Amino acid sequence: MAEKLDQWPSNRVRRGAYSRYPWEQWLDGNIWKLTKDEDFFADMRSMRIMVYKKAKDKNTRCNTTVIDENTMVIQAIMEEENV
């Protein structure tokens, strides 16, 4: 049953999409093929948005392409390529 709290918990564990994916690896400049329900669990549109957002957070750009309804390819464009 739901419980009403008087204040926001200060020791909560941060969870979410950004912590469950290996962004350092995926945004290392290599070309990565990601498969839905194996590598990521969001719908394809949401995942593409997350990839672009995370790349922006790392001050880089990235390319994505959707191969089919379950497969996406991503590549971070490293700083020296951002000329």
PDB file with SEQRES, HELIX, SHEET and CRYST1 records, atoms N, CA, C and O in Angstrom:
SEQRES   1 A   83  MET ALA GLU LYS LEU ASP GLN TRP PRO SER ASN ARG VAL          
SEQRES   2 A   83  ARG ARG GLY ALA TYR SER ARG TYR PRO TRP GLU GLN TRP          
SEQRES   3 A   83  LEU ASP GLY ASN ILE TRP LYS LEU THR LYS ASP GLU ASP          
SEQRES   4 A   83  PHE PHE ALA ASP MET ARG SER MET ARG ILE MET VAL TYR          
SEQRES   5 A   83  LYS LYS ALA LYS ASP LYS ASN THR ARG CYS ASN THR THR          
SEQRES   6 A   83  VAL ILE ASP GLU ASN THR MET VAL ILE GLN ALA ILE MET          
SEQRES   7 A   83  GLU GLU GLU ASN VAL                                          
HELIX    1 AA1 ALA A   17  ARG A   20  1                                   4    
HELIX    2 AA2 TRP A   23  TRP A   26  1                                   4    
HELIX    3 AA3 MET A   44  ASP A   57  1                                  14    
HELIX    4 AA4 GLU A   79  GLU A   81  5                                   3    
SHEET    1 AA1 3 ILE A  31  THR A  35  0                                        
SHEET    2 AA1 3 THR A  71  ILE A  77 -1                                        
SHEET    3 AA1 3 ARG A  61  ASP A  68 -1                                        
CRYST1    1.000    1.000    1.000  90.00  90.00  90.00 P 1           1          
ATOM      1  N   MET A   1       0.842  -1.178   0.000  1.00  0.00           N  
ATOM      2  CA  MET A   1       0.000   0.000   0.000  1.00  0.00           C  
ATOM      3  C   MET A   1       0.890   1.244   0.000  1.00  0.00           C  
ATOM      4  O   MET A   1       1.956   1.251   0.616  1.00  0.00           O  
ATOM      5  N   ALA A   2       0.455   2.272  -0.679  1.00  0.00           N  
ATOM      6  CA  ALA A   2       1.209   3.520  -0.752  1.00  0.00           C  
ATOM      7  C   ALA A   2       1.338   4.151   0.624  1.00  0.00           C  
ATOM      8  O   ALA A   2       0.445   4.033   1.463  1.00  0.00           O  
ATOM      9  N   GLU A   3       2.452   4.815   0.843  1.00  0.00           N  
ATOM     10  CA  GLU A   3       2.718   5.450   2.126  1.00  0.00           C  
ATOM     11  C   GLU A   3       3.006   6.928   1.906  1.00  0.00           C  
ATOM     12  O   GLU A   3       3.833   7.278   1.064  1.00  0.00           O  
ATOM     13  N   LYS A   4       2.342   7.788   2.643  1.00  0.00           N  
ATOM     14  CA  LYS A   4       2.564   9.224   2.557  1.00  0.00           C  
ATOM     15  C   LYS A   4       3.806   9.576   3.373  1.00  0.00           C  
ATOM     16  O   LYS A   4       3.961   9.135   4.512  1.00  0.00           O  
ATOM     17  N   LEU A   5       4.695  10.386   2.767  1.00  0.00           N  
ATOM     18  CA  LEU A   5       5.915  10.824   3.451  1.00  0.00           C  
ATOM     19  C   LEU A   5       5.834  12.308   3.767  1.00  0.00           C  
ATOM     20  O   LEU A   5       5.172  13.066   3.059  1.00  0.00           O  
ATOM     21  N   ASP A   6       6.504  12.715   4.825  1.00  0.00           N  
ATOM     22  CA  ASP A   6       6.536  14.120   5.207  1.00  0.00           C  
ATOM     23  C   ASP A   6       7.600  14.905   4.451  1.00  0.00           C  
ATOM     24  O   ASP A   6       7.494  16.122   4.301  1.00  0.00           O  
ATOM     25  N   GLN A   7       8.627  14.203   3.975  1.00  0.00           N  
ATOM     26  CA  GLN A   7       9.687  14.877   3.230  1.00  0.00           C  
ATOM     27  C   GLN A   7      10.300  13.928   2.211  1.00  0.00           C  
ATOM     28  O   GLN A   7      10.117  12.713   2.284  1.00  0.00           O  
ATOM     29  N   TRP A   8      11.031  14.504   1.259  1.00  0.00           N  
ATOM     30  CA  TRP A   8      11.689  13.711   0.226  1.00  0.00           C  
ATOM     31  C   TRP A   8      12.843  12.936   0.847  1.00  0.00           C  
ATOM     32  O   TRP A   8      13.591  13.514   1.634  1.00  0.00           O  
ATOM     33  N   PRO A   9      13.023  11.661   0.534  1.00  0.00           N  
ATOM     34  CA  PRO A   9      14.110  10.879   1.120  1.00  0.00           C  
ATOM     35  C   PRO A   9      15.468  11.404   0.651  1.00  0.00           C  
ATOM     36  O   PRO A   9      15.667  11.639  -0.540  1.00  0.00           O  
ATOM     37  N   SER A  10      16.386  11.583   1.573  1.00  0.00           N  
ATOM     38  CA  SER A  10      17.684  12.161   1.237  1.00  0.00           C  
ATOM     39  C   SER A  10      18.699  11.108   0.824  1.00  0.00           C  
ATOM     40  O   SER A  10      19.721  11.451   0.229  1.00  0.00           O  
ATOM     41  N   ASN A  11      18.459   9.872   1.112  1.00  0.00           N  
ATOM     42  CA  ASN A  11      19.429   8.834   0.811  1.00  0.00           C  
ATOM     43  C   ASN A  11      18.968   7.904  -0.313  1.00  0.00           C  
ATOM     44  O   ASN A  11      19.374   6.743  -0.371  1.00  0.00           O  
ATOM     45  N   ARG A  12      18.131   8.412  -1.189  1.00  0.00           N  
ATOM     46  CA  ARG A  12      17.611   7.552  -2.252  1.00  0.00           C  
ATOM     47  C   ARG A  12      18.713   7.187  -3.235  1.00  0.00           C  
ATOM     48  O   ARG A  12      19.646   7.961  -3.447  1.00  0.00           O  
ATOM     49  N   VAL A  13      18.603   6.015  -3.829  1.00  0.00           N  
ATOM     50  CA  VAL A  13      19.538   5.542  -4.840  1.00  0.00           C  
ATOM     51  C   VAL A  13      19.061   6.066  -6.174  1.00  0.00           C  
ATOM     52  O   VAL A  13      17.901   5.878  -6.539  1.00  0.00           O  
ATOM     53  N   ARG A  14      19.939   6.720  -6.901  1.00  0.00           N  
ATOM     54  CA  ARG A  14      19.560   7.246  -8.222  1.00  0.00           C  
ATOM     55  C   ARG A  14      19.517   6.112  -9.226  1.00  0.00           C  
ATOM     56  O   ARG A  14      20.479   5.363  -9.395  1.00  0.00           O  
ATOM     57  N   ARG A  15      18.403   6.009  -9.872  1.00  0.00           N  
ATOM     58  CA  ARG A  15      18.217   5.004 -10.912  1.00  0.00           C  
ATOM     59  C   ARG A  15      17.700   5.729 -12.140  1.00  0.00           C  
ATOM     60  O   ARG A  15      17.382   6.917 -12.089  1.00  0.00           O  
ATOM     61  N   GLY A  16      17.623   5.025 -13.204  1.00  0.00           N  
ATOM     62  CA  GLY A  16      17.068   5.619 -14.402  1.00  0.00           C  
ATOM     63  C   GLY A  16      17.857   5.228 -15.638  1.00  0.00           C  
ATOM     64  O   GLY A  16      18.843   4.493 -15.570  1.00  0.00           O  
ATOM     65  N   ALA A  17      17.395   5.738 -16.761  1.00  0.00           N  
ATOM     66  CA  ALA A  17      17.971   5.366 -18.042  1.00  0.00           C  
ATOM     67  C   ALA A  17      19.444   5.708 -18.139  1.00  0.00           C  
ATOM     68  O   ALA A  17      20.220   4.956 -18.728  1.00  0.00           O  
ATOM     69  N   TYR A  18      19.835   6.834 -17.568  1.00  0.00           N  
ATOM     70  CA  TYR A  18      21.225   7.246 -17.703  1.00  0.00           C  
ATOM     71  C   TYR A  18      22.171   6.359 -16.913  1.00  0.00           C  
ATOM     72  O   TYR A  18      23.339   6.243 -17.283  1.00  0.00           O  
ATOM     73  N   SER A  19      21.717   5.737 -15.849  1.00  0.00           N  
ATOM     74  CA  SER A  19      22.610   4.904 -15.061  1.00  0.00           C  
ATOM     75  C   SER A  19      22.617   3.448 -15.520  1.00  0.00           C  
ATOM     76  O   SER A  19      23.529   2.700 -15.167  1.00  0.00           O  
ATOM     77  N   ARG A  20      21.641   3.042 -16.283  1.00  0.00           N  
ATOM     78  CA  ARG A  20      21.584   1.624 -16.646  1.00  0.00           C  
ATOM     79  C   ARG A  20      22.335   1.302 -17.933  1.00  0.00           C  
ATOM     80  O   ARG A  20      22.550   0.128 -18.234  1.00  0.00           O  
ATOM     81  N   TYR A  21      22.738   2.310 -18.697  1.00  0.00           N  
ATOM     82  CA  TYR A  21      23.420   2.062 -19.959  1.00  0.00           C  
ATOM     83  C   TYR A  21      24.898   2.446 -19.873  1.00  0.00           C  
ATOM     84  O   TYR A  21      25.244   3.399 -19.176  1.00  0.00           O  
ATOM     85  N   PRO A  22      25.769   1.722 -20.568  1.00  0.00           N  
ATOM     86  CA  PRO A  22      27.213   2.013 -20.532  1.00  0.00           C  
ATOM     87  C   PRO A  22      27.593   3.149 -21.492  1.00  0.00           C  
ATOM     88  O   PRO A  22      28.217   2.919 -22.528  1.00  0.00           O  
ATOM     89  N   TRP A  23      27.205   4.370 -21.130  1.00  0.00           N  
ATOM     90  CA  TRP A  23      27.398   5.515 -22.023  1.00  0.00           C  
ATOM     91  C   TRP A  23      28.862   5.769 -22.344  1.00  0.00           C  
ATOM     92  O   TRP A  23      29.178   6.125 -23.480  1.00  0.00           O  
ATOM     93  N   GLU A  24      29.760   5.602 -21.394  1.00  0.00           N  
ATOM     94  CA  GLU A  24      31.190   5.822 -21.659  1.00  0.00           C  
ATOM     95  C   GLU A  24      31.653   4.919 -22.807  1.00  0.00           C  
ATOM     96  O   GLU A  24      32.413   5.347 -23.675  1.00  0.00           O  
ATOM     97  N   GLN A  25      31.203   3.707 -22.801  1.00  0.00           N  
ATOM     98  CA  GLN A  25      31.572   2.761 -23.851  1.00  0.00           C  
ATOM     99  C   GLN A  25      30.889   3.131 -25.165  1.00  0.00           C  
ATOM    100  O   GLN A  25      31.551   3.236 -26.198  1.00  0.00           O  
ATOM    101  N   TRP A  26      29.587   3.327 -25.137  1.00  0.00           N  
ATOM    102  CA  TRP A  26      28.833   3.581 -26.358  1.00  0.00           C  
ATOM    103  C   TRP A  26      29.218   4.882 -27.033  1.00  0.00           C  
ATOM    104  O   TRP A  26      29.106   4.999 -28.253  1.00  0.00           O  
ATOM    105  N   LEU A  27      29.672   5.866 -26.261  1.00  0.00           N  
ATOM    106  CA  LEU A  27      30.016   7.165 -26.841  1.00  0.00           C  
ATOM    107  C   LEU A  27      31.526   7.365 -26.906  1.00  0.00           C  
ATOM    108  O   LEU A  27      32.025   8.469 -26.688  1.00  0.00           O  
ATOM    109  N   ASP A  28      32.245   6.289 -27.206  1.00  0.00           N  
ATOM    110  CA  ASP A  28      33.708   6.349 -27.260  1.00  0.00           C  
ATOM    111  C   ASP A  28      34.252   6.619 -28.660  1.00  0.00           C  
ATOM    112  O   ASP A  28      35.468   6.626 -28.853  1.00  0.00           O  
ATOM    113  N   GLY A  29      33.382   6.841 -29.630  1.00  0.00           N  
ATOM    114  CA  GLY A  29      33.819   7.117 -30.994  1.00  0.00           C  
ATOM    115  C   GLY A  29      33.718   5.919 -31.920  1.00  0.00           C  
ATOM    116  O   GLY A  29      33.781   6.079 -33.139  1.00  0.00           O  
ATOM    117  N   ASN A  30      33.566   4.736 -31.373  1.00  0.00           N  
ATOM    118  CA  ASN A  30      33.379   3.543 -32.194  1.00  0.00           C  
ATOM    119  C   ASN A  30      31.937   3.455 -32.671  1.00  0.00           C  
ATOM    120  O   ASN A  30      31.057   4.139 -32.148  1.00  0.00           O  
ATOM    121  N   ILE A  31      31.706   2.620 -33.656  1.00  0.00           N  
ATOM    122  CA  ILE A  31      30.354   2.400 -34.178  1.00  0.00           C  
ATOM    123  C   ILE A  31      29.746   1.237 -33.399  1.00  0.00           C  
ATOM    124  O   ILE A  31      30.313   0.145 -33.347  1.00  0.00           O  
ATOM    125  N   TRP A  32      28.579   1.488 -32.794  1.00  0.00           N  
ATOM    126  CA  TRP A  32      27.919   0.481 -31.959  1.00  0.00           C  
ATOM    127  C   TRP A  32      26.540   0.150 -32.519  1.00  0.00           C  
ATOM    128  O   TRP A  32      25.747   1.044 -32.816  1.00  0.00           O  
ATOM    129  N   LYS A  33      26.268  -1.136 -32.659  1.00  0.00           N  
ATOM    130  CA  LYS A  33      24.930  -1.602 -33.029  1.00  0.00           C  
ATOM    131  C   LYS A  33      24.230  -2.011 -31.740  1.00  0.00           C  
ATOM    132  O   LYS A  33      24.705  -2.888 -31.018  1.00  0.00           O  
ATOM    133  N   LEU A  34      23.103  -1.374 -31.457  1.00  0.00           N  
ATOM    134  CA  LEU A  34      22.337  -1.635 -30.241  1.00  0.00           C  
ATOM    135  C   LEU A  34      21.029  -2.327 -30.612  1.00  0.00           C  
ATOM    136  O   LEU A  34      20.359  -1.951 -31.573  1.00  0.00           O  
ATOM    137  N   THR A  35      20.690  -3.329 -29.840  1.00  0.00           N  
ATOM    138  CA  THR A  35      19.485  -4.107 -30.100  1.00  0.00           C  
ATOM    139  C   THR A  35      18.495  -3.919 -28.958  1.00  0.00           C  
ATOM    140  O   THR A  35      18.829  -4.087 -27.785  1.00  0.00           O  
ATOM    141  N   LYS A  36      17.271  -3.566 -29.331  1.00  0.00           N  
ATOM    142  CA  LYS A  36      16.205  -3.373 -28.339  1.00  0.00           C  
ATOM    143  C   LYS A  36      15.972  -4.672 -27.574  1.00  0.00           C  
ATOM    144  O   LYS A  36      16.023  -5.760 -28.147  1.00  0.00           O  
ATOM    145  N   ASP A  37      15.719  -4.546 -26.297  1.00  0.00           N  
ATOM    146  CA  ASP A  37      15.463  -5.640 -25.362  1.00  0.00           C  
ATOM    147  C   ASP A  37      16.705  -6.482 -25.055  1.00  0.00           C  
ATOM    148  O   ASP A  37      16.627  -7.429 -24.272  1.00  0.00           O  
ATOM    149  N   GLU A  38      17.846  -6.149 -25.660  1.00  0.00           N  
ATOM    150  CA  GLU A  38      19.121  -6.743 -25.276  1.00  0.00           C  
ATOM    151  C   GLU A  38      20.027  -5.658 -24.694  1.00  0.00           C  
ATOM    152  O   GLU A  38      20.538  -5.786 -23.582  1.00  0.00           O  
ATOM    153  N   ASP A  39      20.214  -4.587 -25.472  1.00  0.00           N  
ATOM    154  CA  ASP A  39      21.101  -3.504 -25.061  1.00  0.00           C  
ATOM    155  C   ASP A  39      20.350  -2.332 -24.428  1.00  0.00           C  
ATOM    156  O   ASP A  39      20.890  -1.639 -23.567  1.00  0.00           O  
ATOM    157  N   PHE A  40      19.132  -2.117 -24.845  1.00  0.00           N  
ATOM    158  CA  PHE A  40      18.314  -1.033 -24.289  1.00  0.00           C  
ATOM    159  C   PHE A  40      16.868  -1.477 -24.225  1.00  0.00           C  
ATOM    160  O   PHE A  40      16.458  -2.413 -24.911  1.00  0.00           O  
ATOM    161  N   PHE A  41      16.096  -0.787 -23.385  1.00  0.00           N  
ATOM    162  CA  PHE A  41      14.728  -1.227 -23.123  1.00  0.00           C  
ATOM    163  C   PHE A  41      13.678  -0.153 -23.392  1.00  0.00           C  
ATOM    164  O   PHE A  41      12.481  -0.403 -23.253  1.00  0.00           O  
ATOM    165  N   ALA A  42      14.122   1.028 -23.774  1.00  0.00           N  
ATOM    166  CA  ALA A  42      13.195   2.107 -24.123  1.00  0.00           C  
ATOM    167  C   ALA A  42      12.677   1.875 -25.539  1.00  0.00           C  
ATOM    168  O   ALA A  42      13.229   1.065 -26.284  1.00  0.00           O  
ATOM    169  N   ASP A  43      11.605   2.595 -25.908  1.00  0.00           N  
ATOM    170  CA  ASP A  43      11.185   2.502 -27.303  1.00  0.00           C  
ATOM    171  C   ASP A  43      12.231   3.230 -28.154  1.00  0.00           C  
ATOM    172  O   ASP A  43      12.995   4.047 -27.640  1.00  0.00           O  
ATOM    173  N   MET A  44      12.261   2.938 -29.423  1.00  0.00           N  
ATOM    174  CA  MET A  44      13.317   3.417 -30.315  1.00  0.00           C  
ATOM    175  C   MET A  44      13.426   4.941 -30.324  1.00  0.00           C  
ATOM    176  O   MET A  44      14.531   5.479 -30.248  1.00  0.00           O  
ATOM    177  N   ARG A  45      12.320   5.626 -30.413  1.00  0.00           N  
ATOM    178  CA  ARG A  45      12.340   7.101 -30.452  1.00  0.00           C  
ATOM    179  C   ARG A  45      12.928   7.669 -29.174  1.00  0.00           C  
ATOM    180  O   ARG A  45      13.763   8.572 -29.222  1.00  0.00           O  
ATOM    181  N   SER A  46      12.502   7.149 -28.035  1.00  0.00           N  
ATOM    182  CA  SER A  46      13.027   7.617 -26.748  1.00  0.00           C  
ATOM    183  C   SER A  46      14.514   7.332 -26.617  1.00  0.00           C  
ATOM    184  O   SER A  46      15.260   8.148 -26.076  1.00  0.00           O  
ATOM    185  N   MET A  47      14.945   6.183 -27.106  1.00  0.00           N  
ATOM    186  CA  MET A  47      16.359   5.834 -27.014  1.00  0.00           C  
ATOM    187  C   MET A  47      17.206   6.761 -27.861  1.00  0.00           C  
ATOM    188  O   MET A  47      18.278   7.181 -27.426  1.00  0.00           O  
ATOM    189  N   ARG A  48      16.754   7.087 -29.053  1.00  0.00           N  
ATOM    190  CA  ARG A  48      17.500   8.031 -29.892  1.00  0.00           C  
ATOM    191  C   ARG A  48      17.625   9.380 -29.204  1.00  0.00           C  
ATOM    192  O   ARG A  48      18.687  10.000 -29.230  1.00  0.00           O  
ATOM    193  N   ILE A  49      16.549   9.829 -28.594  1.00  0.00           N  
ATOM    194  CA  ILE A  49      16.595  11.099 -27.863  1.00  0.00           C  
ATOM    195  C   ILE A  49      17.600  11.011 -26.719  1.00  0.00           C  
ATOM    196  O   ILE A  49      18.362  11.951 -26.495  1.00  0.00           O  
ATOM    197  N   MET A  50      17.610   9.895 -25.995  1.00  0.00           N  
ATOM    198  CA  MET A  50      18.572   9.707 -24.897  1.00  0.00           C  
ATOM    199  C   MET A  50      20.007   9.737 -25.403  1.00  0.00           C  
ATOM    200  O   MET A  50      20.878  10.336 -24.772  1.00  0.00           O  
ATOM    201  N   VAL A  51      20.255   9.094 -26.537  1.00  0.00           N  
ATOM    202  CA  VAL A  51      21.610   9.070 -27.095  1.00  0.00           C  
ATOM    203  C   VAL A  51      22.067  10.494 -27.405  1.00  0.00           C  
ATOM    204  O   VAL A  51      23.170  10.888 -27.026  1.00  0.00           O  
ATOM    205  N   TYR A  52      21.228  11.265 -28.091  1.00  0.00           N  
ATOM    206  CA  TYR A  52      21.595  12.644 -28.425  1.00  0.00           C  
ATOM    207  C   TYR A  52      21.788  13.495 -27.166  1.00  0.00           C  
ATOM    208  O   TYR A  52      22.710  14.308 -27.094  1.00  0.00           O  
ATOM    209  N   LYS A  53      20.923  13.304 -26.190  1.00  0.00           N  
ATOM    210  CA  LYS A  53      21.018  14.075 -24.943  1.00  0.00           C  
ATOM    211  C   LYS A  53      22.309  13.735 -24.198  1.00  0.00           C  
ATOM    212  O   LYS A  53      23.008  14.628 -23.718  1.00  0.00           O  
ATOM    213  N   LYS A  54      22.617  12.453 -24.105  1.00  0.00           N  
ATOM    214  CA  LYS A  54      23.829  12.049 -23.387  1.00  0.00           C  
ATOM    215  C   LYS A  54      25.072  12.535 -24.124  1.00  0.00           C  
ATOM    216  O   LYS A  54      26.035  12.960 -23.484  1.00  0.00           O  
ATOM    217  N   ALA A  55      25.074  12.483 -25.440  1.00  0.00           N  
ATOM    218  CA  ALA A  55      26.207  13.010 -26.208  1.00  0.00           C  
ATOM    219  C   ALA A  55      26.363  14.515 -25.961  1.00  0.00           C  
ATOM    220  O   ALA A  55      27.477  15.006 -25.778  1.00  0.00           O  
ATOM    221  N   LYS A  56      25.259  15.228 -25.959  1.00  0.00           N  
ATOM    222  CA  LYS A  56      25.308  16.669 -25.680  1.00  0.00           C  
ATOM    223  C   LYS A  56      25.849  16.928 -24.281  1.00  0.00           C  
ATOM    224  O   LYS A  56      26.639  17.852 -24.089  1.00  0.00           O  
ATOM    225  N   ASP A  57      25.440  16.131 -23.305  1.00  0.00           N  
ATOM    226  CA  ASP A  57      25.950  16.267 -21.934  1.00  0.00           C  
ATOM    227  C   ASP A  57      27.464  16.075 -21.888  1.00  0.00           C  
ATOM    228  O   ASP A  57      28.135  16.630 -21.018  1.00  0.00           O  
ATOM    229  N   LYS A  58      28.005  15.289 -22.823  1.00  0.00           N  
ATOM    230  CA  LYS A  58      29.440  15.028 -22.884  1.00  0.00           C  
ATOM    231  C   LYS A  58      30.144  15.980 -23.852  1.00  0.00           C  
ATOM    232  O   LYS A  58      31.309  15.780 -24.194  1.00  0.00           O  
ATOM    233  N   ASN A  59      29.426  17.017 -24.288  1.00  0.00           N  
ATOM    234  CA  ASN A  59      29.969  18.023 -25.206  1.00  0.00           C  
ATOM    235  C   ASN A  59      30.480  17.413 -26.510  1.00  0.00           C  
ATOM    236  O   ASN A  59      31.531  17.807 -27.017  1.00  0.00           O  
ATOM    237  N   THR A  60      29.747  16.471 -27.037  1.00  0.00           N  
ATOM    238  CA  THR A  60      30.078  15.881 -28.322  1.00  0.00           C  
ATOM    239  C   THR A  60      28.801  15.740 -29.136  1.00  0.00           C  
ATOM    240  O   THR A  60      27.694  15.951 -28.640  1.00  0.00           O  
ATOM    241  N   ARG A  61      28.982  15.384 -30.374  1.00  0.00           N  
ATOM    242  CA  ARG A  61      27.834  15.107 -31.237  1.00  0.00           C  
ATOM    243  C   ARG A  61      27.819  13.620 -31.526  1.00  0.00           C  
ATOM    244  O   ARG A  61      28.780  12.909 -31.228  1.00  0.00           O  
ATOM    245  N   CYS A  62      26.729  13.154 -32.105  1.00  0.00           N  
ATOM    246  CA  CYS A  62      26.676  11.745 -32.478  1.00  0.00           C  
ATOM    247  C   CYS A  62      25.774  11.561 -33.683  1.00  0.00           C  
ATOM    248  O   CYS A  62      24.927  12.399 -33.993  1.00  0.00           O  
ATOM    249  N   ASN A  63      25.980  10.460 -34.339  1.00  0.00           N  
ATOM    250  CA  ASN A  63      25.119  10.037 -35.435  1.00  0.00           C  
ATOM    251  C   ASN A  63      24.351   8.813 -34.972  1.00  0.00           C  
ATOM    252  O   ASN A  63      24.880   7.969 -34.249  1.00  0.00           O  
ATOM    253  N   THR A  64      23.107   8.727 -35.394  1.00  0.00           N  
ATOM    254  CA  THR A  64      22.316   7.527 -35.141  1.00  0.00           C  
ATOM    255  C   THR A  64      21.588   7.164 -36.424  1.00  0.00           C  
ATOM    256  O   THR A  64      21.267   8.029 -37.239  1.00  0.00           O  
ATOM    257  N   THR A  65      21.337   5.901 -36.589  1.00  0.00           N  
ATOM    258  CA  THR A  65      20.472   5.452 -37.667  1.00  0.00           C  
ATOM    259  C   THR A  65      19.700   4.233 -37.163  1.00  0.00           C  
ATOM    260  O   THR A  65      20.237   3.399 -36.435  1.00  0.00           O  
ATOM    261  N   VAL A  66      18.462   4.148 -37.554  1.00  0.00           N  
ATOM    262  CA  VAL A  66      17.621   3.014 -37.179  1.00  0.00           C  
ATOM    263  C   VAL A  66      17.628   2.039 -38.349  1.00  0.00           C  
ATOM    264  O   VAL A  66      17.222   2.377 -39.461  1.00  0.00           O  
ATOM    265  N   ILE A  67      18.092   0.838 -38.082  1.00  0.00           N  
ATOM    266  CA  ILE A  67      18.166  -0.205 -39.105  1.00  0.00           C  
ATOM    267  C   ILE A  67      16.804  -0.863 -39.301  1.00  0.00           C  
ATOM    268  O   ILE A  67      16.347  -1.052 -40.428  1.00  0.00           O  
ATOM    269  N   ASP A  68      16.171  -1.204 -38.194  1.00  0.00           N  
ATOM    270  CA  ASP A  68      14.826  -1.770 -38.222  1.00  0.00           C  
ATOM    271  C   ASP A  68      14.181  -1.449 -36.881  1.00  0.00           C  
ATOM    272  O   ASP A  68      14.757  -0.702 -36.089  1.00  0.00           O  
ATOM    273  N   GLU A  69      13.019  -1.986 -36.610  1.00  0.00           N  
ATOM    274  CA  GLU A  69      12.276  -1.637 -35.392  1.00  0.00           C  
ATOM    275  C   GLU A  69      12.992  -2.042 -34.107  1.00  0.00           C  
ATOM    276  O   GLU A  69      12.620  -1.589 -33.024  1.00  0.00           O  
ATOM    277  N   ASN A  70      14.014  -2.888 -34.213  1.00  0.00           N  
ATOM    278  CA  ASN A  70      14.732  -3.355 -33.027  1.00  0.00           C  
ATOM    279  C   ASN A  70      16.219  -3.037 -33.013  1.00  0.00           C  
ATOM    280  O   ASN A  70      16.913  -3.406 -32.066  1.00  0.00           O  
ATOM    281  N   THR A  71      16.725  -2.362 -34.038  1.00  0.00           N  
ATOM    282  CA  THR A  71      18.162  -2.176 -34.151  1.00  0.00           C  
ATOM    283  C   THR A  71      18.509  -0.726 -34.481  1.00  0.00           C  
ATOM    284  O   THR A  71      17.931  -0.123 -35.385  1.00  0.00           O  
ATOM    285  N   MET A  72      19.457  -0.188 -33.736  1.00  0.00           N  
ATOM    286  CA  MET A  72      19.938   1.170 -33.939  1.00  0.00           C  
ATOM    287  C   MET A  72      21.461   1.138 -33.976  1.00  0.00           C  
ATOM    288  O   MET A  72      22.086   0.352 -33.265  1.00  0.00           O  
ATOM    289  N   VAL A  73      22.055   1.987 -34.800  1.00  0.00           N  
ATOM    290  CA  VAL A  73      23.504   2.139 -34.843  1.00  0.00           C  
ATOM    291  C   VAL A  73      23.826   3.549 -34.395  1.00  0.00           C  
ATOM    292  O   VAL A  73      23.201   4.511 -34.840  1.00  0.00           O  
ATOM    293  N   ILE A  74      24.828   3.669 -33.491  1.00  0.00           N  
ATOM    294  CA  ILE A  74      25.223   4.982 -32.993  1.00  0.00           C  
ATOM    295  C   ILE A  74      26.739   5.131 -33.096  1.00  0.00           C  
ATOM    296  O   ILE A  74      27.484   4.152 -33.063  1.00  0.00           O  
ATOM    297  N   GLN A  75      27.173   6.392 -33.224  1.00  0.00           N  
ATOM    298  CA  GLN A  75      28.595   6.701 -33.180  1.00  0.00           C  
ATOM    299  C   GLN A  75      28.772   8.125 -32.699  1.00  0.00           C  
ATOM    300  O   GLN A  75      28.204   9.063 -33.258  1.00  0.00           O  
ATOM    301  N   ALA A  76      29.566   8.272 -31.654  1.00  0.00           N  
ATOM    302  CA  ALA A  76      29.919   9.608 -31.185  1.00  0.00           C  
ATOM    303  C   ALA A  76      30.966  10.180 -32.127  1.00  0.00           C  
ATOM    304  O   ALA A  76      31.851   9.463 -32.594  1.00  0.00           O  
ATOM    305  N   ILE A  77      30.862  11.459 -32.399  1.00  0.00           N  
ATOM    306  CA  ILE A  77      31.835  12.152 -33.226  1.00  0.00           C  
ATOM    307  C   ILE A  77      32.799  12.824 -32.276  1.00  0.00           C  
ATOM    308  O   ILE A  77      32.446  13.776 -31.580  1.00  0.00           O  
ATOM    309  N   MET A  78      34.006  12.325 -32.255  1.00  0.00           N  
ATOM    310  CA  MET A  78      34.992  12.787 -31.293  1.00  0.00           C  
ATOM    311  C   MET A  78      35.406  14.230 -31.589  1.00  0.00           C  
ATOM    312  O   MET A  78      35.263  14.704 -32.715  1.00  0.00           O  
ATOM    313  N   GLU A  79      35.915  14.914 -30.583  1.00  0.00           N  
ATOM    314  CA  GLU A  79      36.191  16.349 -30.650  1.00  0.00           C  
ATOM    315  C   GLU A  79      37.028  16.740 -31.863  1.00  0.00           C  
ATOM    316  O   GLU A  79      36.702  17.717 -32.538  1.00  0.00           O  
ATOM    317  N   GLU A  80      38.098  16.002 -32.157  1.00  0.00           N  
ATOM    318  CA  GLU A  80      38.934  16.355 -33.296  1.00  0.00           C  
ATOM    319  C   GLU A  80      38.183  16.229 -34.615  1.00  0.00           C  
ATOM    320  O   GLU A  80      38.594  16.831 -35.608  1.00  0.00           O  
ATOM    321  N   GLU A  81      37.099  15.466 -34.655  1.00  0.00           N  
ATOM    322  CA  GLU A  81      36.274  15.344 -35.844  1.00  0.00           C  
ATOM    323  C   GLU A  81      35.206  16.421 -35.901  1.00  0.00           C  
ATOM    324  O   GLU A  81      34.546  16.586 -36.926  1.00  0.00           O  
ATOM    325  N   ASN A  82      35.027  17.165 -34.795  1.00  0.00           N  
ATOM    326  CA  ASN A  82      33.995  18.207 -34.722  1.00  0.00           C  
ATOM    327  C   ASN A  82      34.456  19.533 -35.326  1.00  0.00           C  
ATOM    328  O   ASN A  82      33.951  20.587 -34.939  1.00  0.00           O  
ATOM    329  N   VAL A  83      35.368  19.505 -36.232  1.00  0.00           N  
ATOM    330  CA  VAL A  83      35.927  20.735 -36.808  1.00  0.00           C  
ATOM    331  C   VAL A  83      34.952  21.367 -37.741  1.00  0.00           C  
ATOM    332  O   VAL A  83      35.243  22.412 -38.323  1.00  0.00           O  
TER     333      VAL A  83                                                      
END                                                                             
